[in-house]
Amino acid sequence: MNKQKINLLILFFLIVLIILPYFFNGYYIRLINIDGIYVLLTLGLLIVTGFTGQISFAQAAFFGIGAYTSALFSIHTGLPFLLCLLLGGIVAAFFGLILGFPTLRLKGHYLAVVTIGFTIIIRIILLNSTSVTSGAEGLKNIPYPIIFGIKINTEIRYYYLILILCILSIIFVYRIKNSRIGRALITIKQDDLLANILGINSFYYKMLAFALSGFLGGIAGSLFAHYEGYLHPGSFTFLESCKILVMLFIGGSTSVPGAIIGASLVSILPEVLRFLKDYYMAVYALALIFMMIFVPDGIVSLFNRRKINND
Amino acid sequence: MSNFLMYAKDIIVEFGGLKALNNFDINIEEKEIKGLIGPNGAGKTTFINVLTGVYKSTKGEIVFDNERIDGFMPHMIAGKGIARTFQNPFLLPDLTAIGNVVIGRHCKTKTNLFDAIFHTERMKCEEKDNIQIAEKLLMFVGLIDKRNMLVKNMPPGTKRLLEIARALALDPKILLLDEPCAGMNPEENNELIELMEKINKLGITILLIEHNMQVIMNICDSITVLNFGNKIAEGKPSEIQNNDKVVEAYLGKER
């Protein structure tokens, strides 16, 4: 019975999401599209930080790697968009594997520092390999995606493309969570040693978590690149990583709905607060601080608490 | 050629200058219940940690099932069929009883990323088996009525039984129990003794660390006594009870 309720709820949300763009003008759809890209990024971080418990500041780096890979492939080789998208994800996942390597020796804060370094290095590389990335000038003229002959060149078309990828990613993350792999990841989050004693190769699964996180980050980057049509290394800074981490923690760091809610709230809130003019950033920051103080387990915990009271 | 399931020879473990284990030997026969006793700080838990690969021994060899396992990573040792429990039950508090037992099935299942994402036949089969086996194990330790209870709401006695069920989910050849009776009341102790005998009857060898002498003397086939990292006695329960060195280690020298 409960499952039926959940299915109905999901169906309801799907219908709302499908008809949503017809009620908003381009500006709002653009906001939602950017939000969708952040949902993908946060889902990626959810795997490595939420499930596996490794604090990662590398999401912006994966975002950048995916964006530049996809953009460069489509500019120079003219490969179809879907292939570029996949390549963006795979190359970012490969970098995730490399980044996962230090987890053999490093834990907690020390690993977090390594991920910060990684993000900064990637940005510097993007900035200075001028012959490939055009450096600070930025990469221009990234072509529109064409999928099965449909040119994705309007906000609404992008909306559906991003929506589909978000839905696929949500299914992807849920399936990982509810499998042997997901169980291994949450055991590692509880304790490395415990995981090892139960026969879980914690090193392998941490690398895998970083790779998966990189994959989703890379996909998000590829979408971003083609959506904007222009890339600049300044979009992939350490601060961007912090923002994604904040999204995860505001929403509730261990669940898929939490990641979605957090990403949406943090990416849309500043736009809602625009009417405060000069003060909007200050109010936004205060709002985030208060949320962390009063809802430390994230917004999803509010729903969970009510559920427990009802029982 | 020995018919021991596991033996350890000349194990030395040093922490800085301190020798936690000093030339320690132990032989464990197949399907026996072996007791490992000794005063606090004798090195019993250290030995379990060496056996499971958590600590590396400075010297010595450990052979399990005719294969040297010292120096292996802990997860590989678990894969060989060595399961353990902890002095303080170590479970995932936010999961249910059955969720915790299913985690113990990790070594025995093979679902990979591809299976997980595309819900292949193998994954479906394994998940179904996992649930069935976990339920069977919960039944075995007497927790089937707490199947969906969250671990954080469980009393310590229940957690200990659940930890044993999780260890059994590995299909172990040997089960290492680290003070399972600590903090249990006499009634729970009797249940545990029964459970250990039941496990032993399944053909699983048990290495039991315990302070409760009644439990040890009742169910162990043979006992090894440790003191300050040295083995001071080995033999049948009745022999150990009358061993002067053992009495001295526990009670002090007679004047």
Interface residues (C-beta under 8 A of the other chain):
Chain A: F172 R175 I176 S179 R180 I181 G182 R183 A184 I186 T187 Q190 D191 L193 L194 A195 N196 I197 L198 G199 I200 N201 S202 L208 L212
Chain B: T52 G53 V54 M73 P74 H75 A78 G79 R84 F90 L92 L95 G99 V102 I103 G104 R105 H106 C107 T109 T111 N112 L113 D115 A116 I117 H119 M123 E126 E127 R166 L170
